[in-house]
């Protein structure tokens, strides 16, 4: 084959390839360039705004590189044009959410608290495990009959959900949960609230911006997050100037195991931001470490401070701690009565701290840097009293 023939053959192949590719483009509409919303901390959220709709991708926190869920946020006013012409093809690989959401069933107390703070409480028509939701507004609306209890969050009564006609159901996904049973069979879009799998406090809090978009208050949510970010960062800088704080151990024995926050967990990172001398700070786990008491005693038995969470109708005392586990008497913090307890039954710890980590960081600074002045009173923790 002559050089000229070879060149003609190559040109033919390239032309055919381009032609075939163009046919493929015609058969499958290509998405135009969109505007990617900048997230400063979140590693799980990717949001891109296009003409007439927004795509929100949630990465699978348990399977790196995989997608947990894709949402198409389509404004209610978008009734023609792109939605009618390309909607079915363009949005077939995800869940369409008409925005702003007007009616939602919310299965988690923390999201009830956030929506209420954003002025969206009236959009909540149903909840799960109502007795555990300590948001005053929600309890008032339940009592007034404006919000219904849909039953157990893991196995809700789908007939009740269908009666209140929510447009979405907000719930938390879990690894290897096997799906959502009947809840995902009734045709109501599920919003998978996976922010608890983020590994930094501000990354978790930044999800409020996604929820703001869903309910049409994106700008309000952005402003709130900016305030949280600014406050948290200022406190972190204050801790850096103060230098290393007191050494600390966290939580307590459950059954036969002490679940200590890993160094890369949300609490572990907050302790680092507070300048704590935390024995497990270099651990790479993003969850909890299941440790025998002996391991805690060996590595953290001489810690200056012990902070723990508990659930009770009264304040914890030292004799109660000792009755739970006699080995606590060997801890320096117990002997010197430097134990601080957070009663999650009587505080809004779980309702507030995921989206307001600056409030918890303030408590940590007070406890770990007692020399600091100008900080507000402890919000969640109290110094344990009673005989040791």
Secondary structure, DSSP 8 states (H G I E B T S, - for coil): --HHHHHHHHHHHHHHHHHHHHHHHHHS------EE---SS-SSEEEEEETTEEEEEEE-TTSTTSEEEEEEEEETT--STHHHHHHHHHTTTSEEEEES---EEE--HHHHHHHHHTT-GGGEEEESSGGG---HHHHHHHHTTSSEE---TTS--HHHHHHHT-SEEEE---TT----GGGGGSS-EEEE--GGG-SSHHHHHTTHHHHHHHTT-HHHHHHHHHHHHHHHHHHHHHHHHH-S--EEEES-EETTEEEEE-TTSHHHHHHHHTT-EETTTT---SSEEEE-HHHHHHHHTT-SEEEEEE--SS--BHHHHHHH-GGGGGSHHHHTT-EEEEETTTS-HHHHTTT-HHHHHHHHHHHH-TT--S----SSEEE-BS--
